[in-house]
Each structure stands twice: as C-alpha cells, then as structure tokens.
Amino acid sequence: MTDVFDRASDLEQAQRDAAIAAVRECTHSDGESAEYCNDCGDVIPMKRRLAAPGCQRCVHCQSLWERRRHG
C-alpha cells in the first residue's frame, strides 16, 4: 500500500524530471558546449561543459537568463 510520503516523493521526482527536460529543450544546442559564454564572453569551465552538455552560458549568465524567463 502506497502512503502519502511515497506519493509525494513520486510527484517531486516527476516535477524535477519535467523541469530538467524543459531546461534541456531551451538550450537549442546540438550537444556541443561553448567554450565561451554567449552572453558575457567569459570562459565556461570544463567541469560545467562536462556536467551540462550543450551549455552556451556560464553559470551566472544562465541563472540570470532563467530568472528573466520565468519571471
């Protein structure tokens, strides 16, 4: 029997998966990460490029872009 905590956990995971999928759709990338941020021109660290394939912005600029996009 599933309890309320299991259902809440399942819902949370589904929302997280949907949010990740939405962000991946918005990159409009062919999977290759940029070496330099498209917004500020700073170097995108290799760790970020490996962790987020297809990234086109540094962490700071990506955060700003997401805040503007989601109001």
N, CA, C and O atoms as a Tripos MOL2 file, in Angstrom:
@<TRIPOS>MOLECULE
protein
  284   283    71     0     0
PROTEIN
NO_CHARGES

@<TRIPOS>ATOM
      1 N           0.8390   -1.1790    0.0000 N.3       1 MET1
      2 CA          0.0000    0.0000    0.0000 C.3       1 MET1
      3 C           0.8870    1.2470    0.0000 C.2       1 MET1
      4 O           1.8270    1.3550    0.7870 O.2       1 MET1
      5 N           0.5790    2.1600   -0.8730 N.am      2 THR2
      6 CA          1.3590    3.3890   -1.0060 C.3       2 THR2
      7 C           0.8440    4.4230   -0.0130 C.2       2 THR2
      8 O          -0.3580    4.6620    0.0990 O.2       2 THR2
      9 N           1.7710    5.0210    0.6920 N.am      3 ASP3
     10 CA          1.3330    6.0510    1.6370 C.3       3 ASP3
     11 C           1.5700    7.4440    1.0480 C.2       3 ASP3
     12 O           2.1290    7.5850   -0.0400 O.2       3 ASP3
     13 N           1.1460    8.4430    1.7680 N.am      4 VAL4
     14 CA          1.2060    9.8230    1.3070 C.3       4 VAL4
     15 C           2.6500   10.2700    1.0310 C.2       4 VAL4
     16 O           2.8830   11.0720    0.1270 O.2       4 VAL4
     17 N           3.6040    9.7660    1.7870 N.am      5 PHE5
     18 CA          5.0020   10.1500    1.5800 C.3       5 PHE5
     19 C           5.5540    9.5860    0.2770 C.2       5 PHE5
     20 O           6.3210   10.2540   -0.4170 O.2       5 PHE5
     21 N           5.1650    8.3590   -0.0570 N.am      6 ASP6
     22 CA          5.6020    7.7740   -1.3270 C.3       6 ASP6
     23 C           5.0210    8.5480   -2.5080 C.2       6 ASP6
     24 O           5.7170    8.8160   -3.4870 O.2       6 ASP6
     25 N           3.7450    8.9020   -2.4090 N.am      7 ARG7
     26 CA          3.1150    9.6720   -3.4940 C.3       7 ARG7
     27 C           3.7580   11.0390   -3.6290 C.2       7 ARG7
     28 O           3.9740   11.5120   -4.7450 O.2       7 ARG7
     29 N           4.0670   11.6840   -2.5070 N.am      8 ALA8
     30 CA          4.7210   12.9970   -2.5430 C.3       8 ALA8
     31 C           6.1070   12.8950   -3.1630 C.2       8 ALA8
     32 O           6.5160   13.7550   -3.9430 O.2       8 ALA8
     33 N           6.8140   11.8500   -2.8160 N.am      9 SER9
     34 CA          8.1520   11.6380   -3.3690 C.3       9 SER9
     35 C           8.0840   11.4030   -4.8830 C.2       9 SER9
     36 O           8.8990   11.9390   -5.6350 O.2       9 SER9
     37 N           7.1090   10.6010   -5.3240 N.am     10 ASP10
     38 CA          6.9290   10.3510   -6.7540 C.3      10 ASP10
     39 C           6.5860   11.6380   -7.5030 C.2      10 ASP10
     40 O           7.1020   11.8830   -8.5940 O.2      10 ASP10
     41 N           5.7220   12.4510   -6.9200 N.am     11 LEU11
     42 CA          5.3410   13.7220   -7.5350 C.3      11 LEU11
     43 C           6.5460   14.6550   -7.6310 C.2      11 LEU11
     44 O           6.7650   15.2940   -8.6610 O.2      11 LEU11
     45 N           7.3170   14.7280   -6.5640 N.am     12 GLU12
     46 CA          8.5130   15.5720   -6.5640 C.3      12 GLU12
     47 C           9.4890   15.1390   -7.6550 C.2      12 GLU12
     48 O          10.0450   15.9840   -8.3570 O.2      12 GLU12
     49 N           9.6990   13.8460   -7.8030 N.am     13 GLN13
     50 CA         10.6050   13.3410   -8.8390 C.3      13 GLN13
     51 C          10.0680   13.6610  -10.2290 C.2      13 GLN13
     52 O          10.8380   14.0400  -11.1110 O.2      13 GLN13
     53 N           8.7780   13.5170  -10.4370 N.am     14 ALA14
     54 CA          8.1880   13.8200  -11.7410 C.3      14 ALA14
     55 C           8.3500   15.3030  -12.0780 C.2      14 ALA14
     56 O           8.6490   15.6520  -13.2200 O.2      14 ALA14
     57 N           8.1530   16.1700  -11.0920 N.am     15 GLN15
     58 CA          8.3170   17.6130  -11.3200 C.3      15 GLN15
     59 C           9.7730   17.9500  -11.6230 C.2      15 GLN15
     60 O          10.0550   18.7740  -12.4920 O.2      15 GLN15
     61 N          10.6900   17.3150  -10.9090 N.am     16 ARG16
     62 CA         12.1210   17.5430  -11.1460 C.3      16 ARG16
     63 C          12.5010   17.0990  -12.5630 C.2      16 ARG16
     64 O          13.2090   17.8120  -13.2750 O.2      16 ARG16
     65 N          12.0240   15.9180  -12.9630 N.am     17 ASP17
     66 CA         12.3120   15.4190  -14.3090 C.3      17 ASP17
     67 C          11.7520   16.3530  -15.3830 C.2      17 ASP17
     68 O          12.4070   16.6040  -16.3950 O.2      17 ASP17
     69 N          10.5490   16.8640  -15.1620 N.am     18 ALA18
     70 CA          9.9390   17.7790  -16.1190 C.3      18 ALA18
     71 C          10.7210   19.0900  -16.2130 C.2      18 ALA18
     72 O          10.8940   19.6330  -17.3040 O.2      18 ALA18
     73 N          11.1900   19.5940  -15.0800 N.am     19 ALA19
     74 CA         11.9670   20.8360  -15.0760 C.3      19 ALA19
     75 C          13.2880   20.6540  -15.8150 C.2      19 ALA19
     76 O          13.6970   21.5270  -16.5800 O.2      19 ALA19
     77 N          13.9480   19.5380  -15.5910 N.am     20 ILE20
     78 CA         15.2110   19.2620  -16.2840 C.3      20 ILE20
     79 C          14.9810   19.1450  -17.7810 C.2      20 ILE20
     80 O          15.7550   19.6850  -18.5720 O.2      20 ILE20
     81 N          13.9250   18.4460  -18.1760 N.am     21 ALA21
     82 CA         13.6090   18.2990  -19.5950 C.3      21 ALA21
     83 C          13.3210   19.6490  -20.2400 C.2      21 ALA21
     84 O          13.7360   19.8920  -21.3730 O.2      21 ALA21
     85 N          12.6180   20.5290  -19.5370 N.am     22 ALA22
     86 CA         12.2910   21.8550  -20.0730 C.3      22 ALA22
     87 C          13.5550   22.6750  -20.2870 C.2      22 ALA22
     88 O          13.6830   23.3580  -21.3030 O.2      22 ALA22
     89 N          14.4800   22.6180  -19.3530 N.am     23 VAL23
     90 CA         15.7300   23.3600  -19.4970 C.3      23 VAL23
     91 C          16.5420   22.8150  -20.6590 C.2      23 VAL23
     92 O          17.1360   23.5810  -21.4180 O.2      23 VAL23
     93 N          16.5730   21.5110  -20.8020 N.am     24 ARG24
     94 CA         17.3280   20.9110  -21.9070 C.3      24 ARG24
     95 C          16.7380   21.3060  -23.2560 C.2      24 ARG24
     96 O          17.4750   21.5150  -24.2190 O.2      24 ARG24
     97 N          15.4110   21.4100  -23.3290 N.am     25 GLU25
     98 CA         14.7670   21.8330  -24.5750 C.3      25 GLU25
     99 C          15.1440   23.2630  -24.9400 C.2      25 GLU25
    100 O          15.2450   23.5980  -26.1210 O.2      25 GLU25
    101 N          15.3510   24.1000  -23.9410 N.am     26 CYS26
    102 CA         15.6090   25.5200  -24.1640 C.3      26 CYS26
    103 C          17.0480   25.8230  -24.5650 C.2      26 CYS26
    104 O          17.3560   26.9590  -24.9250 O.2      26 CYS26
    105 N          17.9240   24.8440  -24.5110 N.am     27 THR27
    106 CA         19.3170   25.1410  -24.8590 C.3      27 THR27
    107 C          19.4900   25.3110  -26.3590 C.2      27 THR27
    108 O          20.4240   25.9820  -26.7990 O.2      27 THR27
    109 N          18.6050   24.7150  -27.1510 N.am     28 HIS28
    110 CA         18.6840   24.8150  -28.6160 C.3      28 HIS28
    111 C          20.1040   24.5350  -29.0850 C.2      28 HIS28
    112 O          20.6700   25.2890  -29.8770 O.2      28 HIS28
    113 N          20.6590   23.4680  -28.5970 N.am     29 SER29
    114 CA         22.0460   23.1490  -28.9010 C.3      29 SER29
    115 C          22.1430   21.7730  -29.5310 C.2      29 SER29
    116 O          21.2570   20.9360  -29.3550 O.2      29 SER29
    117 N          23.2080   21.5430  -30.2580 N.am     30 ASP30
    118 CA         23.4360   20.2380  -30.8620 C.3      30 ASP30
    119 C          24.2020   19.3180  -29.9270 C.2      30 ASP30
    120 O          24.6740   18.2610  -30.3440 O.2      30 ASP30
    121 N          24.3300   19.7140  -28.6570 N.am     31 GLY31
    122 CA         25.0190   18.8870  -27.6870 C.3      31 GLY31
    123 C          26.4440   19.3100  -27.4180 C.2      31 GLY31
    124 O          27.0590   18.8220  -26.4700 O.2      31 GLY31
    125 N          26.9830   20.1980  -28.2180 N.am     32 GLU32
    126 CA         28.3460   20.6620  -28.0140 C.3      32 GLU32
    127 C          28.3320   21.9430  -27.1890 C.2      32 GLU32
    128 O          27.6710   22.9170  -27.5480 O.2      32 GLU32
    129 N          29.0500   21.9330  -26.1070 N.am     33 SER33
    130 CA         29.1060   23.1020  -25.2300 C.3      33 SER33
    131 C          30.0140   24.1720  -25.8200 C.2      33 SER33
    132 O          30.9910   23.8770  -26.5080 O.2      33 SER33
    133 N          29.6690   25.4110  -25.5340 N.am     34 ALA34
    134 CA         30.5070   26.5390  -25.9610 C.3      34 ALA34
    135 C          31.6940   26.6660  -25.0080 C.2      34 ALA34
    136 O          31.5810   26.3570  -23.8210 O.2      34 ALA34
    137 N          32.8140   27.1160  -25.5260 N.am     35 GLU35
    138 CA         33.9880   27.3690  -24.6870 C.3      35 GLU35
    139 C          33.8470   28.6840  -23.9430 C.2      35 GLU35
    140 O          34.3540   28.8460  -22.8330 O.2      35 GLU35
    141 N          33.1440   29.6250  -24.5780 N.am     36 TYR36
    142 CA         32.9580   30.9560  -24.0010 C.3      36 TYR36
    143 C          31.4670   31.2470  -23.9170 C.2      36 TYR36
    144 O          30.6980   30.8680  -24.8000 O.2      36 TYR36
    145 N          31.0710   31.9200  -22.8520 N.am     37 CYS37
    146 CA         29.6750   32.2600  -22.6190 C.3      37 CYS37
    147 C          29.1410   33.1480  -23.7440 C.2      37 CYS37
    148 O          29.7790   34.1280  -24.1280 O.2      37 CYS37
    149 N          27.9840   32.7990  -24.2600 N.am     38 ASN38
    150 CA         27.3670   33.5930  -25.3300 C.3      38 ASN38
    151 C          26.9340   34.9720  -24.8630 C.2      38 ASN38
    152 O          26.7910   35.8810  -25.6810 O.2      38 ASN38
    153 N          26.7200   35.1450  -23.5560 N.am     39 ASP39
    154 CA         26.2390   36.4210  -23.0440 C.3      39 ASP39
    155 C          27.3650   37.3500  -22.6060 C.2      39 ASP39
    156 O          27.4110   38.5090  -23.0190 O.2      39 ASP39
    157 N          28.2800   36.8460  -21.7650 N.am     40 CYS40
    158 CA         29.3230   37.7340  -21.2090 C.3      40 CYS40
    159 C          30.7000   37.5100  -21.8170 C.2      40 CYS40
    160 O          31.5790   38.3590  -21.6670 O.2      40 CYS40
    161 N          30.9090   36.3990  -22.4930 N.am     41 GLY41
    162 CA         32.1920   36.1310  -23.1310 C.3      41 GLY41
    163 C          33.2270   35.4710  -22.2400 C.2      41 GLY41
    164 O          34.3270   35.1650  -22.7000 O.2      41 GLY41
    165 N          32.8980   35.2430  -20.9670 N.am     42 ASP42
    166 CA         33.8420   34.5720  -20.0650 C.3      42 ASP42
    167 C          34.0120   33.1140  -20.4600 C.2      42 ASP42
    168 O          33.1520   32.5320  -21.1210 O.2      42 ASP42
    169 N          35.1250   32.5360  -20.0480 N.am     43 VAL43
    170 CA         35.3820   31.1230  -20.2990 C.3      43 VAL43
    171 C          34.3950   30.2820  -19.4940 C.2      43 VAL43
    172 O          34.1560   30.5550  -18.3180 O.2      43 VAL43
    173 N          33.8260   29.2640  -20.1250 N.am     44 ILE44
    174 CA         32.9730   28.3140  -19.4180 C.3      44 ILE44
    175 C          33.8850   27.1850  -18.9510 C.2      44 ILE44
    176 O          34.4980   26.5080  -19.7760 O.2      44 ILE44
    177 N          33.9810   26.9750  -17.6430 N.am     45 PRO45
    178 CA         34.8860   25.9400  -17.1250 C.3      45 PRO45
    179 C          34.5570   24.5450  -17.6730 C.2      45 PRO45
    180 O          33.4000   24.2160  -17.9320 O.2      45 PRO45
    181 N          35.6030   23.7460  -17.8400 N.am     46 MET46
    182 CA         35.4350   22.3970  -18.3740 C.3      46 MET46
    183 C          34.4650   21.5740  -17.5260 C.2      46 MET46
    184 O          33.6840   20.7910  -18.0690 O.2      46 MET46
    185 N          34.5050   21.7410  -16.2040 N.am     47 LYS47
    186 CA         33.5840   20.9830  -15.3420 C.3      47 LYS47
    187 C          32.1390   21.2680  -15.7090 C.2      47 LYS47
    188 O          31.3100   20.3580  -15.7290 O.2      47 LYS47
    189 N          31.8290   22.5350  -16.0030 N.am     48 ARG48
    190 CA         30.4510   22.8780  -16.3890 C.3      48 ARG48
    191 C          30.1160   22.2850  -17.7400 C.2      48 ARG48
    192 O          29.0250   21.7480  -17.9330 O.2      48 ARG48
    193 N          31.0500   22.3780  -18.6800 N.am     49 ARG49
    194 CA         30.7860   21.8440  -20.0190 C.3      49 ARG49
    195 C          30.5460   20.3400  -19.9880 C.2      49 ARG49
    196 O          29.7490   19.8180  -20.7670 O.2      49 ARG49
    197 N          31.2360   19.6460  -19.0860 N.am     50 LEU50
    198 CA         31.0320   18.2030  -18.9650 C.3      50 LEU50
    199 C          29.7390   17.8810  -18.2160 C.2      50 LEU50
    200 O          29.0480   16.9170  -18.5460 O.2      50 LEU50
    201 N          29.4200   18.6820  -17.2150 N.am     51 ALA51
    202 CA         28.2200   18.4400  -16.4080 C.3      51 ALA51
    203 C          26.9360   18.8160  -17.1340 C.2      51 ALA51
    204 O          25.8870   18.2180  -16.8960 O.2      51 ALA51
    205 N          27.0160   19.8120  -18.0250 N.am     52 ALA52
    206 CA         25.8300   20.2890  -18.7360 C.3      52 ALA52
    207 C          26.1290   20.3390  -20.2340 C.2      52 ALA52
    208 O          26.3200   21.4200  -20.7920 O.2      52 ALA52
    209 N          26.1710   19.1770  -20.8860 N.am     53 PRO53
    210 CA         26.4730   19.1580  -22.3250 C.3      53 PRO53
    211 C          25.5310   20.0780  -23.0960 C.2      53 PRO53
    212 O          24.3180   20.0670  -22.8840 O.2      53 PRO53
    213 N          26.0980   20.8560  -23.9740 N.am     54 GLY54
    214 CA         25.3110   21.7740  -24.7810 C.3      54 GLY54
    215 C          25.1630   23.1530  -24.1680 C.2      54 GLY54
    216 O          24.5060   24.0200  -24.7450 O.2      54 GLY54
    217 N          25.7720   23.3700  -22.9950 N.am     55 CYS55
    218 CA         25.6200   24.6810  -22.3520 C.3      55 CYS55
    219 C          26.2390   25.7670  -23.2380 C.2      55 CYS55
    220 O          27.2510   25.5570  -23.9070 O.2      55 CYS55
    221 N          25.6010   26.9090  -23.2150 N.am     56 GLN56
    222 CA         26.0450   28.0360  -24.0220 C.3      56 GLN56
    223 C          26.3160   29.2710  -23.1750 C.2      56 GLN56
    224 O          26.7400   30.3030  -23.6950 O.2      56 GLN56
    225 N          26.0720   29.1670  -21.8610 N.am     57 ARG57
    226 CA         26.2730   30.2850  -20.9400 C.3      57 ARG57
    227 C          27.0280   29.8060  -19.7060 C.2      57 ARG57
    228 O          26.9720   28.6290  -19.3500 O.2      57 ARG57
    229 N          27.7330   30.7300  -19.0570 N.am     58 CYS58
    230 CA         28.3480   30.4270  -17.7680 C.3      58 CYS58
    231 C          27.2300   30.2910  -16.7330 C.2      58 CYS58
    232 O          26.0830   30.6470  -17.0050 O.2      58 CYS58
    233 N          27.5590   29.7840  -15.5640 N.am     59 VAL59
    234 CA         26.5390   29.5620  -14.5350 C.3      59 VAL59
    235 C          25.8230   30.8650  -14.1790 C.2      59 VAL59
    236 O          24.5990   30.8930  -14.0590 O.2      59 VAL59
    237 N          26.5900   31.9400  -14.0120 N.am     60 HIS60
    238 CA         25.9870   33.2230  -13.6350 C.3      60 HIS60
    239 C          24.9890   33.6970  -14.6920 C.2      60 HIS60
    240 O          23.8570   34.0530  -14.3620 O.2      60 HIS60
    241 N          25.3980   33.7040  -15.9420 N.am     61 CYS61
    242 CA         24.5090   34.1810  -17.0090 C.3      61 CYS61
    243 C          23.3190   33.2490  -17.2120 C.2      61 CYS61
    244 O          22.2190   33.7100  -17.5180 O.2      61 CYS61
    245 N          23.5260   31.9420  -17.0440 N.am     62 GLN62
    246 CA         22.4200   31.0050  -17.1650 C.3      62 GLN62
    247 C          21.3860   31.2650  -16.0810 C.2      62 GLN62
    248 O          20.1840   31.2170  -16.3420 O.2      62 GLN62
    249 N          21.8480   31.5400  -14.8630 N.am     63 SER63
    250 CA         20.9320   31.8490  -13.7640 C.3      63 SER63
    251 C          20.1210   33.0970  -14.0610 C.2      63 SER63
    252 O          18.9110   33.1230  -13.8350 O.2      63 SER63
    253 N          20.7820   34.1370  -14.5700 N.am     64 LEU64
    254 CA         20.0760   35.3700  -14.9270 C.3      64 LEU64
    255 C          19.0570   35.1180  -16.0270 C.2      64 LEU64
    256 O          17.9370   35.6240  -15.9680 O.2      64 LEU64
    257 N          19.4390   34.3460  -17.0180 N.am     65 TRP65
    258 CA         18.5550   34.0410  -18.1510 C.3      65 TRP65
    259 C          17.3120   33.2950  -17.6690 C.2      65 TRP65
    260 O          16.1980   33.5860  -18.1040 O.2      65 TRP65
    261 N          17.5130   32.3190  -16.7580 N.am     66 GLU66
    262 CA         16.3800   31.5580  -16.2510 C.3      66 GLU66
    263 C          15.4490   32.4250  -15.4100 C.2      66 GLU66
    264 O          14.2290   32.2750  -15.4800 O.2      66 GLU66
    265 N          16.0140   33.3270  -14.6190 N.am     67 ARG67
    266 CA         15.1670   34.2220  -13.8050 C.3      67 ARG67
    267 C          14.3290   35.1310  -14.6870 C.2      67 ARG67
    268 O          13.1460   35.3450  -14.4230 O.2      67 ARG67
    269 N          14.9490   35.6690  -15.7420 N.am     68 ARG68
    270 CA         14.1880   36.5350  -16.6720 C.3      68 ARG68
    271 C          13.1010   35.7450  -17.3740 C.2      68 ARG68
    272 O          11.9910   36.2420  -17.5660 O.2      68 ARG68
    273 N          13.4110   34.5330  -17.7530 N.am     69 ARG69
    274 CA         12.4770   33.7030  -18.4960 C.3      69 ARG69
    275 C          11.2730   33.2810  -17.6620 C.2      69 ARG69
    276 O          10.1560   33.1950  -18.1720 O.2      69 ARG69
    277 N          11.5050   33.0200  -16.3790 N.am     70 HIS70
    278 CA         10.4400   32.5270  -15.5230 C.3      70 HIS70
    279 C           9.8330   33.6080  -14.6450 C.2      70 HIS70
    280 O           8.9950   33.3340  -13.7850 O.2      70 HIS70
    281 N          10.2640   34.8330  -14.8730 N.am     71 GLY71
    282 CA          9.6890   35.9720  -14.1810 C.3      71 GLY71
    283 C           9.9750   35.9990  -12.7440 C.2      71 GLY71
    284 O           9.5420   36.9160  -12.0450 O.2      71 GLY71
@<TRIPOS>BOND
     1     1     2 1
     2     2     3 1
     3     3     4 2
     4     3     5 am
     5     5     6 1
     6     6     7 1
     7     7     8 2
     8     7     9 am
     9     9    10 1
    10    10    11 1
    11    11    12 2
    12    11    13 am
    13    13    14 1
    14    14    15 1
    15    15    16 2
    16    15    17 am
    17    17    18 1
    18    18    19 1
    19    19    20 2
    20    19    21 am
    21    21    22 1
    22    22    23 1
    23    23    24 2
    24    23    25 am
    25    25    26 1
    26    26    27 1
    27    27    28 2
    28    27    29 am
    29    29    30 1
    30    30    31 1
    31    31    32 2
    32    31    33 am
    33    33    34 1
    34    34    35 1
    35    35    36 2
    36    35    37 am
    37    37    38 1
    38    38    39 1
    39    39    40 2
    40    39    41 am
    41    41    42 1
    42    42    43 1
    43    43    44 2
    44    43    45 am
    45    45    46 1
    46    46    47 1
    47    47    48 2
    48    47    49 am
    49    49    50 1
    50    50    51 1
    51    51    52 2
    52    51    53 am
    53    53    54 1
    54    54    55 1
    55    55    56 2
    56    55    57 am
    57    57    58 1
    58    58    59 1
    59    59    60 2
    60    59    61 am
    61    61    62 1
    62    62    63 1
    63    63    64 2
    64    63    65 am
    65    65    66 1
    66    66    67 1
    67    67    68 2
    68    67    69 am
    69    69    70 1
    70    70    71 1
    71    71    72 2
    72    71    73 am
    73    73    74 1
    74    74    75 1
    75    75    76 2
    76    75    77 am
    77    77    78 1
    78    78    79 1
    79    79    80 2
    80    79    81 am
    81    81    82 1
    82    82    83 1
    83    83    84 2
    84    83    85 am
    85    85    86 1
    86    86    87 1
    87    87    88 2
    88    87    89 am
    89    89    90 1
    90    90    91 1
    91    91    92 2
    92    91    93 am
    93    93    94 1
    94    94    95 1
    95    95    96 2
    96    95    97 am
    97    97    98 1
    98    98    99 1
    99    99   100 2
   100    99   101 am
   101   101   102 1
   102   102   103 1
   103   103   104 2
   104   103   105 am
   105   105   106 1
   106   106   107 1
   107   107   108 2
   108   107   109 am
   109   109   110 1
   110   110   111 1
   111   111   112 2
   112   111   113 am
   113   113   114 1
   114   114   115 1
   115   115   116 2
   116   115   117 am
   117   117   118 1
   118   118   119 1
   119   119   120 2
   120   119   121 am
   121   121   122 1
   122   122   123 1
   123   123   124 2
   124   123   125 am
   125   125   126 1
   126   126   127 1
   127   127   128 2
   128   127   129 am
   129   129   130 1
   130   130   131 1
   131   131   132 2
   132   131   133 am
   133   133   134 1
   134   134   135 1
   135   135   136 2
   136   135   137 am
   137   137   138 1
   138   138   139 1
   139   139   140 2
   140   139   141 am
   141   141   142 1
   142   142   143 1
   143   143   144 2
   144   143   145 am
   145   145   146 1
   146   146   147 1
   147   147   148 2
   148   147   149 am
   149   149   150 1
   150   150   151 1
   151   151   152 2
   152   151   153 am
   153   153   154 1
   154   154   155 1
   155   155   156 2
   156   155   157 am
   157   157   158 1
   158   158   159 1
   159   159   160 2
   160   159   161 am
   161   161   162 1
   162   162   163 1
   163   163   164 2
   164   163   165 am
   165   165   166 1
   166   166   167 1
   167   167   168 2
   168   167   169 am
   169   169   170 1
   170   170   171 1
   171   171   172 2
   172   171   173 am
   173   173   174 1
   174   174   175 1
   175   175   176 2
   176   175   177 am
   177   177   178 1
   178   178   179 1
   179   179   180 2
   180   179   181 am
   181   181   182 1
   182   182   183 1
   183   183   184 2
   184   183   185 am
   185   185   186 1
   186   186   187 1
   187   187   188 2
   188   187   189 am
   189   189   190 1
   190   190   191 1
   191   191   192 2
   192   191   193 am
   193   193   194 1
   194   194   195 1
   195   195   196 2
   196   195   197 am
   197   197   198 1
   198   198   199 1
   199   199   200 2
   200   199   201 am
   201   201   202 1
   202   202   203 1
   203   203   204 2
   204   203   205 am
   205   205   206 1
   206   206   207 1
   207   207   208 2
   208   207   209 am
   209   209   210 1
   210   210   211 1
   211   211   212 2
   212   211   213 am
   213   213   214 1
   214   214   215 1
   215   215   216 2
   216   215   217 am
   217   217   218 1
   218   218   219 1
   219   219   220 2
   220   219   221 am
   221   221   222 1
   222   222   223 1
   223   223   224 2
   224   223   225 am
   225   225   226 1
   226   226   227 1
   227   227   228 2
   228   227   229 am
   229   229   230 1
   230   230   231 1
   231   231   232 2
   232   231   233 am
   233   233   234 1
   234   234   235 1
   235   235   236 2
   236   235   237 am
   237   237   238 1
   238   238   239 1
   239   239   240 2
   240   239   241 am
   241   241   242 1
   242   242   243 1
   243   243   244 2
   244   243   245 am
   245   245   246 1
   246   246   247 1
   247   247   248 2
   248   247   249 am
   249   249   250 1
   250   250   251 1
   251   251   252 2
   252   251   253 am
   253   253   254 1
   254   254   255 1
   255   255   256 2
   256   255   257 am
   257   257   258 1
   258   258   259 1
   259   259   260 2
   260   259   261 am
   261   261   262 1
   262   262   263 1
   263   263   264 2
   264   263   265 am
   265   265   266 1
   266   266   267 1
   267   267   268 2
   268   267   269 am
   269   269   270 1
   270   270   271 1
   271   271   272 2
   272   271   273 am
   273   273   274 1
   274   274   275 1
   275   275   276 2
   276   275   277 am
   277   277   278 1
   278   278   279 1
   279   279   280 2
   280   279   281 am
   281   281   282 1
   282   282   283 1
   283   283   284 2
@<TRIPOS>SUBSTRUCTURE
     1 MET1         2 RESIDUE 1 A MET
     2 THR2         6 RESIDUE 1 A THR
     3 ASP3        10 RESIDUE 1 A ASP
     4 VAL4        14 RESIDUE 1 A VAL
     5 PHE5        18 RESIDUE 1 A PHE
     6 ASP6        22 RESIDUE 1 A ASP
     7 ARG7        26 RESIDUE 1 A ARG
     8 ALA8        30 RESIDUE 1 A ALA
     9 SER9        34 RESIDUE 1 A SER
    10 ASP10       38 RESIDUE 1 A ASP
    11 LEU11       42 RESIDUE 1 A LEU
    12 GLU12       46 RESIDUE 1 A GLU
    13 GLN13       50 RESIDUE 1 A GLN
    14 ALA14       54 RESIDUE 1 A ALA
    15 GLN15       58 RESIDUE 1 A GLN
    16 ARG16       62 RESIDUE 1 A ARG
    17 ASP17       66 RESIDUE 1 A ASP
    18 ALA18       70 RESIDUE 1 A ALA
    19 ALA19       74 RESIDUE 1 A ALA
    20 ILE20       78 RESIDUE 1 A ILE
    21 ALA21       82 RESIDUE 1 A ALA
    22 ALA22       86 RESIDUE 1 A ALA
    23 VAL23       90 RESIDUE 1 A VAL
    24 ARG24       94 RESIDUE 1 A ARG
    25 GLU25       98 RESIDUE 1 A GLU
    26 CYS26      102 RESIDUE 1 A CYS
    27 THR27      106 RESIDUE 1 A THR
    28 HIS28      110 RESIDUE 1 A HIS
    29 SER29      114 RESIDUE 1 A SER
    30 ASP30      118 RESIDUE 1 A ASP
    31 GLY31      122 RESIDUE 1 A GLY
    32 GLU32      126 RESIDUE 1 A GLU
    33 SER33      130 RESIDUE 1 A SER
    34 ALA34      134 RESIDUE 1 A ALA
    35 GLU35      138 RESIDUE 1 A GLU
    36 TYR36      142 RESIDUE 1 A TYR
    37 CYS37      146 RESIDUE 1 A CYS
    38 ASN38      150 RESIDUE 1 A ASN
    39 ASP39      154 RESIDUE 1 A ASP
    40 CYS40      158 RESIDUE 1 A CYS
    41 GLY41      162 RESIDUE 1 A GLY
    42 ASP42      166 RESIDUE 1 A ASP
    43 VAL43      170 RESIDUE 1 A VAL
    44 ILE44      174 RESIDUE 1 A ILE
    45 PRO45      178 RESIDUE 1 A PRO
    46 MET46      182 RESIDUE 1 A MET
    47 LYS47      186 RESIDUE 1 A LYS
    48 ARG48      190 RESIDUE 1 A ARG
    49 ARG49      194 RESIDUE 1 A ARG
    50 LEU50      198 RESIDUE 1 A LEU
    51 ALA51      202 RESIDUE 1 A ALA
    52 ALA52      206 RESIDUE 1 A ALA
    53 PRO53      210 RESIDUE 1 A PRO
    54 GLY54      214 RESIDUE 1 A GLY
    55 CYS55      218 RESIDUE 1 A CYS
    56 GLN56      222 RESIDUE 1 A GLN
    57 ARG57      226 RESIDUE 1 A ARG
    58 CYS58      230 RESIDUE 1 A CYS
    59 VAL59      234 RESIDUE 1 A VAL
    60 HIS60      238 RESIDUE 1 A HIS
    61 CYS61      242 RESIDUE 1 A CYS
    62 GLN62      246 RESIDUE 1 A GLN
    63 SER63      250 RESIDUE 1 A SER
    64 LEU64      254 RESIDUE 1 A LEU
    65 TRP65      258 RESIDUE 1 A TRP
    66 GLU66      262 RESIDUE 1 A GLU
    67 ARG67      266 RESIDUE 1 A ARG
    68 ARG68      270 RESIDUE 1 A ARG
    69 ARG69      274 RESIDUE 1 A ARG
    70 HIS70      278 RESIDUE 1 A HIS
    71 GLY71      282 RESIDUE 1 A GLY
